[in-house]
């Protein structure tokens, strides 16, 4: 069912006053600009402020968003956010999110965080991967909406999953819940360069990436801890940078019980996502990054070797939309009791 466009009456001052006030901190990064673009056109919210990642930065426009949102990005100001917004999106570095998120919660503001600051529940693991975060504040919920919508509705802080874990968990969690997985899991993941963030480095330099594919973070990537936390089992996770601006493709190799059929795999995924608007199951028609670029969809395809007990899943999503800003807006819709598709289709 398509989302109806706002009626003329919905654009009245009274309707605008009834909208939820939202703001974005970290609006100049890739995910932050995607958030501003989505929220500026969302029919149920008013975007009151977009701020940078630092208090000392100068105000600046976002040229790519002219006539979508014509405001200027202001310096980070927690007190202004607390006064002018009911819900604040944080697209900040982890250390900044840990500080700003806690401060906003203390002021009664709900938070949707795109960083990793609040994702890891185990204290020792969190101190290893996100040392700026102390104890998790009450009301934190892991924000994978297809799996945790009930808890997200009542969250004070929604901690959005990482882009890599979003793809892996959407594919694997229903199979684990159905008892189909048996043995080693390998997630071979490839991401466009925007997944590394906007701050340039030698690794993300055009001359280093063009015409090449490079593995990184082997046995040392923090997203592995996140995937293992949610699946409660070890996972070999190997990410790669590929010369694309956006998109993720994960090839997941799993052992399943001998005799497990394609029909059983299909049934587990269909049962999980029959009413999920942003998960598309493609079966043997294996998906590609171009199928999901600039959308909030995650496409999952698979092949099963029944005799050998082997399963290969292919999962694709846009790392800046379903892997970041789009999923954050989807979580907003869950928080507000809206159709999850609002502002995303």
TAVENDA-V222101 format. One record per residue. OMEGA is omega in whole degrees, -180 to 180 (* if undefined). Layout:
BEGIN
OMEGA  OMEGA
END
This chain:
BEGIN
-178  175  -179  175  178  176  -180  -180  -179  -180  -180  177  180  179  179  -180  -178  -178  176  179  -180  177  -179  171  -174  -171  -176  177  -179  -180  179  178  175  178  180  180  -178  -175  -180  -178  -178  -173  -175  -178  171  177  -175  -175  168  -174  178  -179  -177  -178  -175  -177  179  175  -179  175  173  -173  -178  -176  178  -176  167  173  -172  177  176  177  -177  174  -180  -178  -175  -178  178  177  -177  -179  -168  -177  173  179  180  173  178  174  -173  168  -172  -177  179  178  180  -178  -176  180  179  -180  179  177  179  -180  175  -180  175  -171  169  -171  179  180  178  -168  -173  -174  -171  -175  -180  -173  -178  179  179  179  177  -171  -177  -171  180  -179  175  177  176  177  177  176  177  178  176  -165  171  -166  180  -176  -171  -175  -178  179  -178  -178  -175  -175  168  177  176  179  -176  178  171  -178  178  179  178  -179  -177  -175  177  180  -168  -174  179  -180  176  -180  179  179  -177  -177  -176  178  -170  174  177  178  178  -169  179  -175  170  -171  -180  177  179  -180  -172  -179  -175  176  177  -178  -176  178  -178  -176  179  -172  -176  178  -177  171  -174  172  178  174  -178  -176  -179  -179  -175  178  175  179  180  179  -180  177  -174  180  -177  176  -179  -180  170  -174  180  177  178  169  178  -174  172  177  -179  177  175  169  176  170  -175  180  -177  169  177  178  177  -177  176  -174  174  180  179  177  180  -178  -180  -180  179  178  -179  -168  -179  -179  -180  -172  -174  173  180  -179  -174  179  -177  176  -169  -174  -180  -179  -179  180  -174  -177  180  178  177  -180  166  -180  -178  173  -177  172  -178  169  -173  -178  -176  -179  -178  179  172  176  174  -176  180  172  174  -174  -180  -179  180  179  -178  -170  -179  178  177  177  174  176  175  -180  177  178  -175  -179  180  168  -176  -177  -175  179  -177  177  *
END
